Amino acid sequence: MQRILLLITLIAFLALTGIALWHHGYWGIVEPHFQSFGAAQVLADLVIALSLFLVWLWRDARTSGRNPWPWILVTFATGSIGPMIYLLIYKTGKTP
């Protein structure tokens, strides 16, 4: 059930991201976060949350004998999409 919810969330977020990229481009998604303190707070919150997740991902991947760097790079490039795919593909703490 959890994987189904995660998959639905990922698909919906991918659709939203695709629409945003189509209409605004990559910089158009990032630029508004530099327009006000409220928007900057949302960006800072995302950076903090993803950083915490990356610490967990690093430890989980190392424990399982996986290379964490591809997932770190995907997270830097795509934000929350990388961690959602990681959670869908791997069971935490277990080898693939």
C-alpha positions in Angstrom: 0.0 0.0 0.0 2.8 2.4 0.9 4.5 1.8 -2.5 1.3 2.4 -4.3 0.9 5.8 -2.6 4.5 6.6 -3.3 4.0 5.7 -7.0 0.9 7.8 -7.3 2.6 10.7 -5.6 5.6 10.3 -7.9 3.4 10.2 -11.1 1.5 13.2 -10.0 4.6 15.1 -9.1 6.3 14.2 -12.4 3.2 15.5 -14.3 3.3 18.7 -12.3 7.0 19.1 -12.9 6.6 18.4 -16.6 3.9 21.1 -16.9 6.0 23.6 -15.0 9.0 22.9 -17.1 7.0 23.2 -20.3 5.5 26.6 -19.3 8.4 28.2 -17.4 11.6 26.2 -18.1 14.1 25.2 -15.4 15.1 28.7 -14.4 11.5 29.7 -14.3 10.8 27.2 -11.6 13.8 28.3 -9.5 13.7 32.1 -10.0 10.6 32.9 -8.0 12.3 31.6 -4.8 14.6 34.6 -5.0 11.7 37.2 -5.3 10.6 37.3 -1.6 11.5 36.2 1.9 8.5 33.9 1.9 9.5 32.2 -1.3 13.1 31.9 0.0 11.8 30.2 3.1 10.1 27.6 1.0 13.4 27.0 -0.9 15.4 26.8 2.3 12.9 24.3 3.7 13.2 22.1 0.6 17.0 22.3 0.8 17.0 21.3 4.5 14.5 18.4 4.0 16.4 17.1 1.0 19.7 17.4 2.8 18.3 15.3 5.7 17.0 12.7 3.3 20.4 12.6 1.5 22.2 11.9 4.9 19.8 9.0 5.4 20.1 7.9 1.8 23.9 7.9 2.1 23.8 5.7 5.2 21.2 3.3 3.7 23.0 2.9 0.4 26.4 2.3 2.1 24.8 -0.2 4.5 23.3 -2.1 1.6 26.5 -2.0 -0.5 25.1 0.5 -3.1 26.8 3.5 -4.5 25.0 6.6 -3.2 26.5 9.1 -5.6 24.1 8.6 -8.6 21.2 9.2 -6.2 22.8 12.3 -4.8 23.3 13.7 -8.3 19.8 12.8 -9.3 18.5 14.6 -6.2 20.5 17.7 -7.0 19.2 17.7 -10.5 15.5 16.8 -9.9 14.8 17.6 -6.2 12.3 15.2 -4.6 12.0 13.0 -7.7 15.3 11.3 -7.0 14.5 10.2 -3.4 11.0 9.0 -4.4 12.5 6.8 -7.1 15.1 5.5 -4.6 12.4 4.6 -2.2 10.4 2.8 -4.9 13.4 0.8 -6.2 15.1 -0.3 -3.0 14.0 -1.7 0.2 15.9 0.1 2.9 18.8 -1.6 4.5 18.7 -4.6 2.1 20.7 -5.4 -1.0 18.9 -5.2 -4.4 
